[in-house]
Amino acid sequence: MKQICVFILVLALMSCEYFNAKKITPEAILNEELQTFNWNDVDVYPTFSECDSIETKNGKTNCFTEVLTSHILEKLQKDSIVVTQDVTDTINLKFQVSETGILSLLKIEADSLIINEIPNIEALIYSSLDSLPKVFPAIKRGQQVKTEFELPVIIQAN
């Protein structure tokens, strides 16, 4: 009986090794999170206050692009643009919304026809952004983040 108790005691002392918790460093947790993190997607896209009533992610994204596009087109329609030939083309605008909600136009990609017919198109687009309503930045995991996106705008001038 004494031998069985000694055997169980030795077994119990040696098995304590299996109950030790492994210590994981914060760096290891961070590295694991960074590997599984999708950097190209945000939880909430940039938005305007008029889009707050929309619940779905796609709905808010569509609302944001519609408000931005309609605002730019309204400003372009107010200016009298004179062209020598009909223009129907798409301009690609590359935007960035900072963590603080500042909208910046990074690049304008336009066909040579549009640039020849409307040489001040860039200035018109930049001036249309001056009167935009307040932009709320994108959110990723509870933090406001910087985002970039492209917006195609169809230009029609007769």
RAKACOR-V971025 format. One line per field, one symbol per residue. psi: psi as a letter, one per 40 degrees, with the letter a starting at -180 (. if undefined). A space follows every 50 residues. Layout:
psi=???
This chain:
psi=ddddddddddddddeddeehhhhhiddddddddddehheeiidhiiiide edehdiddddddddddddddddddddddhhhhidihhhihhhhhihhide ehhhhdihhiiddddddgdfddddddddedfiihhhiihhfeihihiiii hhhhhhh.
